[in-house]
Amino acid sequence: MVRSIPRRREVTAEIDFTYSALADVDEPLSPAGVGRKLDAMGFGSFQVAVLILCGGVLFSEGSQLMVMGPVAMLLEDHWSLPPLTRVLLASTIHLGYVCGCLLSGLIGDRLGRRPCVLMSYLLTGAFGFACSTASTEVVMLAYRFGAGVGCGLGIPAVFALLAEVSPSKHRAEGLVIMASLVVLGELYATAGILFVDPHLTRSGDHCDIYLLSVMQEAGHQVCSWRTLLEIAAAPSLFMVMFALTMLWESPQFVTVRHRDYQEVNRILETVRKSNGAYNVPVRFTPDSGVVQEQPYTLRPTAAPRDVRAFDTITGRHYSGTVWTMILVTACKDFGLYGLAYILPQYFRGVKSMSLGLQLVISASLAIPGAFLALLLGSYRGVGHVTVTQALGFLCTVCGLGMLQLSHMPDWMGSVSAYALRGLVLGYYAVVSTYTAEVFPTNCRTTAIGVVSAIGRLGAVAAPLILELSKRDSRQTLDAVITLLIVLMVAAMAASGINLIWETKGLPLVSVSPEESSAELDYTSQQRVAEAQALLGGNGRSDKRTTSSYSSAATSSCSIIQGA
């Protein structure tokens, strides 16, 4: 049956992308074909396992970031740390994250997503545990930088991997849930603080000397800051054992990069058995007219696409998206990690509860934001771009409520702070989901790495601005909150202008439009057409994009006829 392009433009948002998944037993290997198989198999046990194994990276990052604030307060007494050193202890892991994200892009789009995840667990766990043995602030800073590199290696890879193994219909929900696991990591770390040293007073004499502190712990004298760092490093060392044996490579990456149809068949066969989709045939064959098969190996092979990753993300189709997502990512990181540093000081006046309990409450405030992001992510009537703008507006309103203005009642600041914590997490989850979906498969990890690396500088700026404002102003939090409001407004404006790609519930694009073959052109054209239908014809389209895909209409129709 022939399906013309105009008919597909009239389809509503509820689209069945599996129309040809069961048509042929033998099918030439192609990214679009792999996507149709995954859509037919649905979201099942395989995707849940990938979500857990990849989500452990975000869980570990959350625990590492949350524990450093209390540890810095304890080390301030032991090592007589100046304010700048305290800021460096909180920010060094973010600087390492920047380097790790850039490395993840280089490795993930050549060797694969799985090696990045494994290296992330190993580096985060090893350097995180080594932090507990540090004897000086310089050694501590070096170890914290290494832990940040480990976190940065994993974040782009896990988002790319889960996006590429999930069916289109439920991909957004899975990515939102995984992004929200950073809060569970924070709760895990705060629970450790509450259990080990709720008042941060249990680090005795000589805790700055590792061997003496070990002897003290053997004598039931707790060196709490070392124990807290060990607790934060434990999840990474625990998860790497399961990831080594249970985590598979992305079939989309193997298709685009290596063209190894046998490896793709093995991965999809595992997906089929795990999800119980035995009625979906998995028999891809090589087609010399479409692909050039290369054996799947961890050794990087020379290919033209190696040098095209940065060309793609800086080309005319994605350059506006990249720079806008850098601004939006800086905004979300400044808000999420900046508030994690600021809120304990904002609630410092509460004397009726321990600091550990205050940290637990502060981390728990983000849970409603995770549910809000999941609800909006699963609703097909509104796209990610619109949700991002709406959450940014709500964060701006809450930020205005936190400003210490003369005509505002005191209770408004506290309520706004509680609400802002949850809304920022929802903003973080939706932005992370959109970043994972919008870029092509052949450069997805590179693009996520570049966006995340530059955007994470916002997290570095938050504690620095707070400490500098303490010297110059009594209202120390106003400068940080004001900058957050300015970033949110700028991100909303840039999103409305440059984010022309809608991705919710739509197939992933495997390569850039300039490189795409006939079938890949059809996938890209289909994505633009269905995005317009999803957004209800609100005019969110790009004339450049529409014209660039018009030349593929003839070849696309021939592919649809063959399906």
C-alpha positions as a printed Julia matrix, in Angstrom:
563×3 Matrix{Float64}:
  0.0     0.0    0.0
  1.35    3.39  -1.0
  1.35    6.07   1.7
  2.07    9.51   0.34
  3.72   12.3    2.27
  0.62   14.58   2.25
 -1.45   11.88   3.96
  1.1    11.54   6.75
  0.97   15.31   7.31
 -2.72   14.95   8.21
 -2.12   12.3   10.87
 -2.72   13.4   14.46
 -0.23   13.14  17.29
 -1.17    9.5   18.02
  1.01    7.94  15.32
  1.86    4.26  14.93
  5.47    4.17  13.76
  5.5     0.34  13.56
  3.56    0.14  10.28
  6.37   -1.77   8.55
  8.0    -3.5   11.52
  6.2    -6.79  10.86
  5.97   -6.57   7.08
  9.26   -8.21   6.12
 11.14  -11.06   7.72
 14.4   -10.01   6.09
 15.08   -6.29   5.99
 18.15   -4.29   4.95
 19.91   -2.78   7.93
 19.02    0.89   8.41
 18.55    3.26  11.37
 14.89    3.79  10.48
 14.34    0.02  10.37
 15.95   -0.45  13.78
 13.73    2.31  15.14
 10.6     0.61  13.8
 11.6    -2.68  15.43
 12.12   -0.96  18.78
  8.74    0.77  18.45
  7.08   -2.58  17.75
  8.71   -4.23  20.78
  7.53   -1.48  23.12
  8.87   -0.3   26.47
  9.57   -3.35  28.62
 12.08   -5.09  30.84
 15.03   -4.3   28.59
 14.4    -0.55  28.72
 13.8    -0.68  32.48
 17.15   -2.42  32.95
 18.91    0.19  30.8
 17.17    2.97  32.74
 18.41    1.57  36.06
 21.94    0.81  34.85
 22.27    4.24  33.24
 20.39    6.07  35.97
 23.01    4.97  38.45
 25.35    7.55  36.89
 22.92   10.35  37.74
 22.28    8.83  41.17
 26.02    8.83  41.85
 26.38   12.4   40.63
 23.6    13.56  42.95
 25.19   11.91  45.97
 28.65   13.29  45.14
 27.37   16.84  44.76
 25.14   16.82  47.84
 27.75   15.45  50.24
 30.43   18.01  49.46
 28.7    20.96  51.13
 28.61   19.39  54.62
 32.1    17.93  54.12
 33.44   21.4   53.3
 31.9    22.7   56.53
 33.7    19.98  58.51
 37.0    20.52  56.7
 36.8    24.24  57.38
 37.57   23.47  61.03
 40.26   20.85  60.36
 42.15   22.68  57.63
 41.17   26.31  58.4
 39.83   26.75  54.88
 39.32   30.29  53.51
 36.04   31.05  51.67
 37.67   30.71  48.24
 38.89   27.19  49.04
 35.4    26.22  50.21
 34.05   27.41  46.88
 36.7    25.41  45.02
 35.77   22.26  46.93
 32.19   22.7   45.77
 33.09   23.74  42.21
 36.03   21.5   41.31
 33.77   18.54  40.59
 31.89   20.73  38.09
 35.15   21.68  36.37
 36.0    18.0   36.09
 32.51   17.42  34.74
 33.21   19.9   31.93
 36.32   17.96  30.86
 34.5    14.64  31.21
 31.62   15.76  28.99
 33.99   16.81  26.22
 35.79   13.46  26.45
 32.47   11.64  26.44
 31.59   13.17  23.1
 34.88   12.09  21.56
 34.62    8.56  22.96
 30.87    7.97  22.8
 30.47    8.68  19.08
 33.48    6.51  18.19
 33.76    3.63  20.66
 30.17    3.59  21.82
 27.94    4.64  24.69
 28.59    1.57  26.84
 32.37    2.15  27.35
 31.62    5.69  28.55
 29.16    4.4   31.14
 31.59    1.79  32.45
 34.47    4.28  32.67
 32.15    6.73  34.41
 31.31    4.26  37.16
 34.95    3.29  37.65
 36.33    6.83  37.77
 33.54    8.25  39.93
 33.77    5.41  42.42
 37.56    5.26  42.53
 38.18    9.01  42.87
 35.17    9.45  45.12
 36.51    6.84  47.51
 40.02    8.31  47.23
 38.62   11.63  48.49
 38.1     9.98  51.87
 41.88    9.38  52.11
 42.91   12.99  51.33
 45.21   14.65  53.85
 45.38   18.18  52.38
 43.05   20.44  50.48
 45.21   20.19  47.33
 44.89   16.41  47.27
 41.17   16.7   47.92
 40.76   19.1   45.01
 42.62   16.73  42.68
 40.44   13.78  43.69
 37.26   15.84  43.37
 38.31   16.85  39.86
 38.78   13.17  38.95
 35.33   12.31  40.31
 33.9    15.12  38.19
 35.57   13.72  35.07
 33.91   10.39  35.83
 30.47   11.99  36.14
 31.01   13.96  32.93
 32.0    10.86  30.98
 28.75    9.15  31.84
 26.02   11.8   31.6
 25.98   12.37  27.79
 26.36    8.64  27.14
 23.49    7.51  29.39
 21.04    9.98  27.88
 22.06    8.99  24.35
 21.87    5.27  25.15
 18.43    5.32  26.76
 17.04    7.55  24.0
 18.31    5.16  21.32
 16.91    1.95  22.85
 13.49    3.33  23.82
 10.38    3.26  21.6
  9.31    6.66  20.35
  6.0     6.68  22.21
  7.51    6.22  25.69
 10.99    7.66  25.21
 10.23   10.96  26.97
  8.89    9.26  30.11
 11.98    7.09  30.43
 14.37   10.02  30.01
 12.46   12.15  32.53
 12.53    9.37  35.12
 16.26    8.84  34.61
 17.0    12.56  34.88
 15.03   12.69  38.13
 17.23   10.02  39.71
 19.7    12.77  40.61
 17.28   13.67  43.41
 17.33   10.12  44.77
 21.11   10.4   44.88
 20.79   13.6   46.89
 18.32   11.93  49.27
 20.7     8.99  49.66
 23.54   11.34  50.6
 21.41   13.4   52.98
 20.15   10.23  54.64
 23.78    9.27  55.21
 24.43   12.67  56.77
 21.38   12.3   59.01
 22.51    8.85  60.12
 26.27    9.48  60.5
 26.51   13.07  61.75
 23.24   15.06  61.73
 24.76   18.09  63.49
 28.18   17.86  61.75
 30.03   17.65  65.05
 31.38   14.1   65.12
 34.75   14.54  63.48
 37.22   14.21  66.33
 40.86   15.16  66.66
 43.35   13.98  64.04
 40.61   13.22  61.48
 42.74   15.06  58.95
 45.32   12.24  59.16
 44.02    9.17  57.36
 45.8     6.39  59.3
 44.93    7.95  62.66
 41.33    8.36  61.57
 41.16    4.67  60.62
 42.44    3.76  64.08
 39.84    6.08  65.61
 37.07    4.43  63.64
 38.28    1.03  64.85
 37.95    2.43  68.36
 34.37    3.57  67.62
 35.34    7.22  67.15
 33.76    8.5   63.95
 35.55   10.72  61.45
 32.29   11.66  59.81
 33.58   13.52  56.75
 35.57   10.5   55.59
 32.6     8.23  56.2
 30.31   10.53  54.23
 32.65   10.53  51.23
 32.83    6.73  51.31
 29.03    6.53  51.41
 28.78    8.84  48.39
 31.24    6.72  46.38
 29.6     3.37  47.15
 26.81    3.46  44.49
 29.27    3.79  41.59
 31.39    0.86  42.74
 28.23   -1.18  43.27
 26.61   -0.41  39.9
 29.69   -1.08  37.77
 29.45   -4.8   38.55
 25.97   -5.0   37.03
 26.74   -2.7   34.11
 29.66   -4.9   33.04
 27.41   -7.93  32.57
 23.95   -6.53  31.8
 24.4    -3.32  29.78
 24.21   -3.59  25.98
 25.41   -1.17  23.34
 22.95    1.04  21.47
 21.67   -0.71  18.31
 21.26    2.68  16.64
 24.92    3.5   17.27
 26.06    0.13  15.92
 23.91    0.67  12.82
 25.12    4.18  12.07
 28.74    3.73  13.07
 29.76    0.12  12.42
 27.06   -1.24  10.08
 27.35   -4.64  11.76
 23.97   -6.27  11.11
 24.86   -9.38  13.14
 25.55   -7.35  16.29
 22.33   -5.39  15.76
 20.41   -8.66  15.42
 21.91   -9.93  18.69
 20.96   -6.76  20.55
 17.43   -6.66  19.16
 16.97  -10.37  19.86
 17.79   -9.63  23.51
 15.28   -6.78  23.49
 12.63   -9.05  21.98
 13.13  -11.79  24.57
 13.27   -9.35  27.49
 10.08   -7.58  26.42
  8.25  -10.75  25.35
  7.69   -9.39  21.83
  8.12  -12.75  20.1
  5.85  -11.76  17.21
  8.36   -9.14  16.02
 10.88  -10.66  13.56
 14.5    -9.58  13.91
 16.46  -10.49  10.8
 18.41   -7.6    9.37
 20.64   -8.27   6.39
 23.44   -6.19   4.86
 22.58   -4.19   1.78
 25.57   -2.9   -0.14
 23.35   -0.35  -1.82
 22.46    1.24   1.5
 25.2     0.39   3.98
 28.82   -0.62   4.0
 29.24   -3.27   6.65
 32.11   -2.94   9.12
 32.83   -5.42  11.93
 31.77   -4.21  15.37
 34.86   -3.46  17.43
 35.95   -1.1   20.17
 38.84    0.05  17.98
 37.95    3.37  16.34
 37.86    3.14  12.56
 38.47    5.97  10.15
 35.22    7.3    8.74
 34.09   10.56   7.2
 31.58   11.08  10.01
 34.4    11.34  12.56
 35.18   14.84  11.39
 31.55   15.73  10.73
 30.3    15.67  14.31
 31.29   19.25  15.03
 30.38   20.24  11.47
 26.89   18.91  12.09
 26.26   20.66  15.39
 27.68   23.93  14.06
 25.96   23.7   10.66
 22.94   25.66   9.57
 20.44   23.05  10.77
 21.64   22.71  14.37
 23.8    25.73  15.25
 20.87   27.73  16.62
 19.69   24.73  18.59
 23.15   24.16  20.07
 23.65   27.72  21.3
 20.13   27.92  22.65
 20.52   24.63  24.5
 23.81   25.86  25.98
 21.97   28.85  27.44
 19.07   26.7   28.65
 21.47   24.13  30.15
 23.44   26.85  31.95
 20.15   28.09  33.34
 19.04   24.66  34.59
 22.43   23.82  36.1
 22.71   27.23  37.75
 19.26   26.69  39.22
 19.54   23.04  40.27
 23.07   22.9   41.64
 23.11   26.53  42.73
 20.0    26.0   44.86
 21.55   22.86  46.34
 24.37   25.12  47.59
 22.16   28.08  48.52
 19.07   26.63  50.21
 20.89   25.25  53.3
 22.12   28.8   53.92
 18.69   30.24  53.14
 17.13   28.06  55.87
 20.02   28.49  58.29
 17.78   30.52  60.6
 15.75   27.42  61.44
 17.25   26.35  64.78
 14.63   23.78  65.77
 16.03   20.98  63.59
 19.43   19.56  62.79
 21.31   20.49  59.64
 21.03   16.92  58.4
 17.24   17.02  58.65
 17.18   20.37  56.86
 19.2    18.85  54.01
 16.78   15.92  53.76
 13.84   18.31  53.56
 15.64   20.48  51.01
 16.32   17.46  48.77
 12.75   16.18  49.21
 11.38   19.47  47.89
 12.44   18.43  44.38
 10.31   15.27  44.3
  7.06   17.06  43.27
  8.99   18.61  40.39
  9.92   15.13  39.17
  6.25   14.07  39.12
  5.3    17.29  37.33
  7.95   16.69  34.67
  6.78   13.08  34.23
  3.17   14.2   33.86
  4.04   16.81  31.26
  6.44   14.46  29.51
  3.76   11.79  29.05
  1.13   14.22  27.75
  1.26   14.16  23.96
 -0.75   17.34  23.44
  2.12   19.69  24.26
  5.73   19.57  23.1
  8.97   19.75  25.05
  9.69   23.31  23.92
  6.38   24.6   25.26
  6.84   22.73  28.54
 10.33   24.19  28.92
  9.03   27.71  28.44
  6.14   27.17  30.87
  8.4    25.78  33.61
 10.88   28.6   33.02
  8.11   31.14  33.53
  7.02   29.48  36.8
 10.64   29.42  38.02
 10.9    33.13  37.24
  7.78   33.87  39.29
  9.11   31.86  42.25
 12.48   33.6   41.96
 10.76   36.97  42.2
  9.04   35.72  45.35
 12.41   34.89  46.93
 13.81   38.38  46.45
 13.92   40.3   49.7
 11.7    43.19  48.67
 10.27   45.58  51.24
  6.61   45.16  50.28
  6.65   41.33  50.29
  5.68   39.35  53.41
  8.25   37.03  54.96
  6.23   33.87  54.34
  6.28   34.46  50.57
 10.04   33.99  50.41
  9.89   30.59  52.14
  7.0    29.31  50.02
  8.71   30.52  46.84
 11.96   28.78  47.84
 10.13   25.48  48.4
  8.32   25.76  45.06
 11.41   26.86  43.15
 13.35   23.79  44.26
 10.74   21.45  42.76
 10.16   23.45  39.6
 13.87   23.65  38.85
 14.14   19.85  38.93
 11.19   19.57  36.53
 12.91   22.1   34.28
 16.15   20.1   34.52
 14.42   16.84  33.56
 12.55   18.24  30.55
 15.59   20.1   29.2
 17.76   16.97  29.57
 15.13   14.94  27.71
 14.94   17.39  24.82
 18.74   17.59  24.57
 18.95   13.8   24.29
 16.35   13.63  21.52
 17.01   16.59  19.25
 20.47   15.77  17.84
 21.34   13.08  15.23
 22.62    9.68  16.32
 26.0    10.03  14.6
 26.89   13.04  16.79
 24.42   12.77  19.68
 26.97   12.15  22.43
 29.25   14.9   21.11
 26.38   17.38  20.99
 25.12   16.5   24.48
 28.7    16.67  25.77
 29.37   20.12  24.31
 26.04   21.51  25.52
 26.43   19.99  28.99
 30.07   21.03  29.35
 29.57   24.7   28.53
 26.25   24.83  30.34
 27.73   23.37  33.53
 29.77   26.54  33.95
 26.54   27.94  35.36
 26.82   25.52  38.27
 30.4    26.71  38.86
 29.26   30.34  38.93
 26.52   29.95  41.56
 28.66   29.34  44.69
 31.3    31.8   43.48
 28.73   34.59  43.09
 27.26   33.77  46.5
 30.6    33.96  48.3
 31.55   37.2   46.52
 28.2    38.78  47.34
 28.76   38.06  51.04
 31.61   40.56  51.04
 29.75   43.34  49.27
 26.13   43.11  50.39
 23.99   42.12  53.31
 21.4    40.6   51.04
 23.68   37.8   49.94
 21.09   35.7   48.1
 19.57   38.47  46.01
 22.44   38.53  43.51
 22.15   34.8   42.82
 18.36   34.81  42.56
 18.4    37.88  40.32
 20.88   36.23  37.95
 18.72   33.09  37.89
 15.7    35.2   36.9
 17.67   36.91  34.12
 18.89   33.54  32.79
 15.36   32.11  32.84
 13.95   35.05  30.89
 16.77   34.85  28.33
 16.3    31.08  27.98
 12.56   31.46  27.41
 13.12   34.08  24.71
 15.83   32.06  22.95
 13.72   28.87  23.09
 10.82   30.56  21.36
 13.08   31.78  18.55
 15.58   28.98  17.89
 14.09   25.67  19.1
 12.25   24.76  15.9
 12.63   20.97  16.32
  9.93   19.16  18.27
 10.86   15.62  19.33
  8.22   14.22  21.7
  6.98   10.84  20.48
  8.78   11.16  17.14
 11.54    9.0   15.58
 15.13    9.96  16.24
 17.16   11.37  13.37
 20.25    9.25  12.72
 22.39   11.67  10.66
 22.21   15.31   9.66
 20.04   16.25   6.65
 23.11   16.93   4.51
 24.38   13.36   5.01
 21.11   11.48   4.99
 20.17    8.85   2.43
 16.66    8.49   1.04
 15.31    6.56   4.01
 16.88    8.88   6.54
 15.49   11.87   4.64
 12.05   10.32   4.99
 12.55    9.97   8.75
 13.6    13.62   9.06
 10.74   14.83   6.87
  8.33   12.68   8.86
  9.62   14.25  12.08
  9.0    17.79  10.82
  5.52   16.9    9.54
  4.45   15.16  12.74
  5.94   17.92  14.88
  3.64   20.38  13.12
  0.68   18.09  13.78
  1.73   17.6   17.4
  1.87   21.33  18.03
 -1.58   21.81  16.54
 -0.44   23.85  13.58
  0.85   26.71  15.68
  3.37   27.62  13.01
  6.5    26.31  14.76
  8.4    25.43  11.61
 11.5    26.59   9.83
 11.44   27.5    6.14
 15.05   26.41   5.83
 14.22   22.99   7.27
 11.1    22.53   5.12
 12.94   23.4    1.92
 15.91   21.19   2.76
 13.68   18.13   2.99
 11.5    18.84  -0.03
 14.04   17.35  -2.43
 13.7    13.95  -0.74
  9.96   13.54  -1.39
 10.33   11.37  -4.48
 12.81    8.95  -2.95
 10.84    8.88   0.3
  7.7     7.74  -1.49
  9.58    4.86  -3.05
 10.68    3.71   0.38
  7.12    3.88   1.68
  5.97    1.8   -1.27
  8.54   -0.83  -0.45
  7.39   -0.91   3.18
